[in-house]
Amino acid sequence: MSEPSSSEPVPLGRVVALLDELYPQGSAAEWDRVGLVTGDLEQPVRRVLFALDPTLAVIEEAREWGADLLVTHHPLLLRGVHSVATTSAKGASVTSLVVSDIALYVAHTNADVADPGVSTVLADALGLTSQRPLTTIGPYAAGRVGRLAAPMSLVEFADAVAAALPPTAGGIRVSGDPVGSVRTVAVMGGSGDDQFDAVRASGADVYVTADLRHHPVLEAREEARGGTPYLVDAGHWATESLWLASAEERLLASLEEDRAAPTSVESRISSIRTEPWTFVVGANAAATAAAPSGGVS
């Protein structure tokens, strides 16, 4: 967490301009809704809170801390709404932000394709070297492929992923031979089961992403005939939340370099875990690892 160097606030419009330089809105997917959601460009910014999701609890945390700006990765209003009455969670969120004079800024798919962006930060956390893009989304590079310092077994790698990422209720799901050797790693922060063709083309031994669904995974493992690429589902929140520290660091550095807005902003990352899952029952990794897999491991 940073501490302010002076009492002079920064106009919201200047902070938004710097965020737009770091995460250009034009690089966001066409369906996405990024940029400034609430706030007056003239209002002062002294405190900035970073969070993955603009949930009611996060907004309350921002209000209690006295934040003037909330920067999140996921949008609040991705789909159209016809009312912001407090009878809905979306309405209550918007009302709380406006009444509390808290601006909301979103960097979503434009942060995914930034460099450093969500997948870059994830690749760095896993210690990958010789990094290159996994694929392109439109004209923008997306995902990362890199090398581990030395080969390791899939189970050792899964343990390393668990150690590098924040813990989650669901843990790490793995599909593949536990003793299989891995060294080349592909990553895509957040949902990534639409990139299996790119993963195969990359020559990766293992793919780390999230939100892996039954049918795409089953088909991908069938194509692999039990071999590589193996799959690791590390959770949506866990694979993306590491980006928050990068976003905070980059914004503060931009403020420091910007003569029109010398650093006078205090910032911190939300202490609230917005992963929706709270607990798991009946986990049977040991039993399923020993069970016949019908050729799909």
Protein Blocks (a to p, Z undefined) as FASTA:
>chain_A
ZZdfbfbdcdfklmmmmmmmmmgfklpcfkbcedjfbdcfkbccfbdcddfbdcfklmmm
mmmnopabdcdfbdfblpacfbfcfkbmklmmmmmmmmnopacdddfklmmmpccdfklm
mmmmnopahiacfbdehjbcedjddddfbdcdfklmmmmmmmmpccdfklpadeddfkbc
cfbdcddehjfklmmmmmmmnopabdcdehiafklmmmmmmmnnopacddddebjklmmm
mmmmmmmmmmmmmmmmmmklccfbdcdddfbdfbfbfbdehiafkmmmmpcehhpZZ
